[in-house]
Amino acid sequence: MSKVVVLGAGIAGHTAAAHLRRKLSGKHEVIVVSPSRYYQWIPSNIWVGIGKMTIDQVRFDLRPLYKRWGIRFEQARATALYPEGHGSGNLPLVEIEHTDHDHKGERTFIEYDYLVNASGPRLDFEATEGLGPGKYTYSVCSCDHAAETWEALKLCFERMGRGEKVRLLFGTGHPTATCQGAAFEYALNVANEIRVRGLADKAEMTWITNEYEIGDFGMGGAFIKRGGYVTSTKIFSESVLAEYGINWIKRAGITRIEKGTAHYETLDGTTGKVLFDFAMLIPAFSGTGIKAFDQQGADISERLFAPNGFMKVDADYSIKPFEEWSVADWPSVYQNQAYKNHFAPGIAFAPPHQISKPMKSPGGMLITPAPPRTGMPSGVAGKIVAMNIVDIINKGKTELKHKASMGRMGAACIVSAGFGLLKGQAATMTVFPIVPDWEKYPQWGRDLSYTVGEIGLAGHWIKLLLHYLFLHKAKGYPFWWLLPE
Ligand SMILES: Cc1cc2nc3c(=O)[nH]c(=O)nc-3n(C[C@H](O)[C@H](O)[C@H](O)COP(=O)(O)OP(=O)(O)OC[C@H]3O[C@@H](n4cnc5c(N)ncnc54)[C@H](O)[C@@H]3O)c2cc1C
């Protein structure tokens, strides 16, 4: 009998747990540890943040589903790993801190044979003074944040309705933050809502970003095929911002937020500030702070985790100059090389390096987006990790045949730009591969047959359809496994 512990019930963890349970017989145990009892479909938080969906439309309670599937669920957060066991025992252990109402704060241990760390990111608001909920800016990174953000935005609409001019700021709240796509989506949705409400002349909207060029999205930008022509995501994204009446500040790292003021430094070394009445800014991400110890209790975190807290996997972490970076540096099986029964799909794995060229200001501040790890690669990596563990358990295989490198995988991104069955809009973009491969595709870095972009109503329908399809899949409704990740 084997015990597989999955940390996190997000896109990567829930997908991994679902496939593990489907493929492993009942004599093997699958345990999910996650601090919240809810699964949330994070991409739809954008719509919670503009009041078009409620929290309960984007999340559901996992406990009945896991009970039906035969998965043990622990509402807790993992705090420490003992991959060699602890004290006299030599079975790997994970220490968890319970978060449910009845056992809040209690610490217990779970033994495991295989560990899937899919604990995603820690939203590191603290990395920027004054950033985040409870301080001076809002977030849409979780559905609770998004609901709060909507309450604040509603007040802005009321002020605009009374004839007041309101300044709205969107973008990245840290010099190395990623997830530009989500912030961009939110900015477009708010701008659209302002237009629909006839308040456009009362809003002054600014997009602030750490990207060297608008449309970089942490993936070094892309050339896309659009209406038969090749265009850059820079032109594409700037046109969209212009069309929505949003000004932009690029190459900017926000260093500090005060009430109503965001201070920033740009790559050329100038400093500046933007004044705002409402700001939705994405924080930096780090690992979730899990530590690792050997059997004697010595800290071995650096064998499992990179300095940013993400788990080290089968990537090339050697420090090399940008010119020598290659798609081959990126992991394909998400397996820790020191402890091979440990895997990390989704945002939890440590990327080998940036995808966008790292750029520093004259003062030495790194102002570059971190690599994005969007939903589709997170789900795919969750699935292949599960399939490899199943092969090891069921067939005793040591060679991992299921692979999903971001340098060999495409991604589809649908950037909502307005909600509504008849008047909605979304920009649909596919890129292949996610990490550009300049050896295979020397002209554009990617395969232009699969790197395309369009904007229109159909995109909104697809995004809405995906909301329902992915929740159908996550809820384990009939034939869920036939739906792709
Ligand atoms: C607003 C927004 C919109 C987005 N829109 C899109 C989109 O349109 N398309 C797209 O492809 N991607 C989108 N993304 C990105 C997408 O949401 C992420 O790629 C995806 O959620 C990553 O999955 P994950 O499982 O790695 O992490 P998460 O989904 O963050 O899941 C991590 C899980 O781990 C749990 N956890 C945290 N700490 C611990 C711990 N210590 N122990 C155990 N469990 C822990 C968390 O509670 C959570 O359940 C969006 C992101 C945001 C914020």
The ligand as an SDF file (V2000), in Angstrom:
LIG
                    3D

 53 58  0  0  0  0  0  0  0  0999 V2000
   -7.1530   36.8460  -10.9540 C   0  0  0  0  0  0  0  0  0  0  0  0
   -6.4560   35.7540  -11.6870 C   0  0  0  0  0  0  0  0  0  0  0  0
   -6.9100   35.4060  -12.9420 C   0  0  0  0  0  0  0  0  0  0  0  0
   -6.2780   34.3930  -13.6400 C   0  0  0  0  0  0  0  0  0  0  0  0
   -6.7510   34.0730  -14.8710 N   0  0  0  0  0  0  0  0  0  0  0  0
   -6.1870   33.0740  -15.5460 C   0  0  0  0  0  0  0  0  0  0  0  0
   -6.6880   32.6970  -16.8280 C   0  0  0  0  0  0  0  0  0  0  0  0
   -7.6290   33.2980  -17.3580 O   0  0  0  0  0  0  0  0  0  0  0  0
   -6.1130   31.6530  -17.4540 N   0  0  0  0  0  0  0  0  0  0  0  0
   -5.0760   30.9680  -16.8800 C   0  0  0  0  0  0  0  0  0  0  0  0
   -4.5980   30.0180  -17.4900 O   0  0  0  0  0  0  0  0  0  0  0  0
   -4.5720   31.2990  -15.6780 N   0  0  0  0  0  0  0  0  0  0  0  0
   -5.0880   32.3330  -15.0030 C   0  0  0  0  0  0  0  0  0  0  0  0
   -4.5870   32.6720  -13.7820 N   0  0  0  0  0  0  0  0  0  0  0  0
   -3.4920   31.8830  -13.2170 C   0  0  0  0  0  0  0  0  0  0  0  0
   -4.0100   30.6050  -12.5480 C   0  0  0  0  0  0  0  0  0  0  0  0
   -4.9930   30.9310  -11.6040 O   0  0  0  0  0  0  0  0  0  0  0  0
   -2.8410   29.8790  -11.8940 C   0  0  0  0  0  0  0  0  0  0  0  0
   -1.9660   29.4770  -12.9100 O   0  0  0  0  0  0  0  0  0  0  0  0
   -3.2730   28.6300  -11.1660 C   0  0  0  0  0  0  0  0  0  0  0  0
   -4.2150   28.9230  -10.1790 O   0  0  0  0  0  0  0  0  0  0  0  0
   -2.0620   27.9340  -10.5660 C   0  0  0  0  0  0  0  0  0  0  0  0
   -2.4620   26.7250  -10.0110 O   0  0  0  0  0  0  0  0  0  0  0  0
   -1.7330   26.1140   -8.7330 P   0  0  0  0  0  0  0  0  0  0  0  0
   -2.5010   24.8970   -8.4060 O   0  0  0  0  0  0  0  0  0  0  0  0
   -0.2930   26.0010   -8.9950 O   0  0  0  0  0  0  0  0  0  0  0  0
   -1.8930   27.2030   -7.5920 O   0  0  0  0  0  0  0  0  0  0  0  0
   -3.2280   27.6720   -6.8450 P   0  0  0  0  0  0  0  0  0  0  0  0
   -4.4000   27.6090   -7.7500 O   0  0  0  0  0  0  0  0  0  0  0  0
   -2.8880   28.9740   -6.2110 O   0  0  0  0  0  0  0  0  0  0  0  0
   -3.4360   26.5710   -5.7140 O   0  0  0  0  0  0  0  0  0  0  0  0
   -2.5860   26.4440   -4.6060 C   0  0  0  0  0  0  0  0  0  0  0  0
   -3.3010   25.6500   -3.5230 C   0  0  0  0  0  0  0  0  0  0  0  0
   -2.3930   25.3860   -2.4560 O   0  0  0  0  0  0  0  0  0  0  0  0
   -3.0040   25.7420   -1.2340 C   0  0  0  0  0  0  0  0  0  0  0  0
   -1.9240   26.0480   -0.2630 N   0  0  0  0  0  0  0  0  0  0  0  0
   -1.3000   27.2170   -0.0430 C   0  0  0  0  0  0  0  0  0  0  0  0
   -0.3660   27.0630    0.9190 N   0  0  0  0  0  0  0  0  0  0  0  0
   -0.3900   25.7650    1.2910 C   0  0  0  0  0  0  0  0  0  0  0  0
    0.3320   24.9960    2.2390 C   0  0  0  0  0  0  0  0  0  0  0  0
    1.3020   25.5450    2.9950 N   0  0  0  0  0  0  0  0  0  0  0  0
    0.0210   23.6870    2.3850 N   0  0  0  0  0  0  0  0  0  0  0  0
   -0.9500   23.1210    1.6300 C   0  0  0  0  0  0  0  0  0  0  0  0
   -1.6610   23.8080    0.7080 N   0  0  0  0  0  0  0  0  0  0  0  0
   -1.3880   25.1120    0.5460 C   0  0  0  0  0  0  0  0  0  0  0  0
   -3.8960   26.9180   -1.6010 C   0  0  0  0  0  0  0  0  0  0  0  0
   -4.8660   27.1570   -0.6120 O   0  0  0  0  0  0  0  0  0  0  0  0
   -4.4780   26.3880   -2.9170 C   0  0  0  0  0  0  0  0  0  0  0  0
   -5.5020   25.4660   -2.6620 O   0  0  0  0  0  0  0  0  0  0  0  0
   -5.1800   33.7190  -13.0710 C   0  0  0  0  0  0  0  0  0  0  0  0
   -4.6970   34.0910  -11.8150 C   0  0  0  0  0  0  0  0  0  0  0  0
   -5.3110   35.1150  -11.1360 C   0  0  0  0  0  0  0  0  0  0  0  0
   -4.7930   35.5050   -9.7720 C   0  0  0  0  0  0  0  0  0  0  0  0
  1  2  1  0
  2  3  1  0
  2 52  2  0
  3  4  2  0
  4  5  1  0
  4 50  1  0
  5  6  2  0
  6  7  1  0
  6 13  1  0
  7  8  2  0
  7  9  1  0
  9 10  1  0
 10 11  2  0
 10 12  1  0
 12 13  2  0
 13 14  1  0
 14 15  1  0
 14 50  1  0
 15 16  1  0
 16 17  1  0
 16 18  1  0
 18 19  1  0
 18 20  1  0
 20 21  1  0
 20 22  1  0
 22 23  1  0
 23 24  1  0
 24 25  2  0
 24 26  1  0
 24 27  1  0
 27 28  1  0
 28 29  2  0
 28 30  1  0
 28 31  1  0
 31 32  1  0
 32 33  1  0
 33 34  1  0
 33 48  1  0
 34 35  1  0
 35 36  1  0
 35 46  1  0
 36 37  1  0
 36 45  1  0
 37 38  2  0
 38 39  1  0
 39 40  1  0
 39 45  2  0
 40 41  1  0
 40 42  2  0
 42 43  1  0
 43 44  2  0
 44 45  1  0
 46 47  1  0
 46 48  1  0
 48 49  1  0
 50 51  2  0
 51 52  1  0
 52 53  1  0
M  END
$$$$
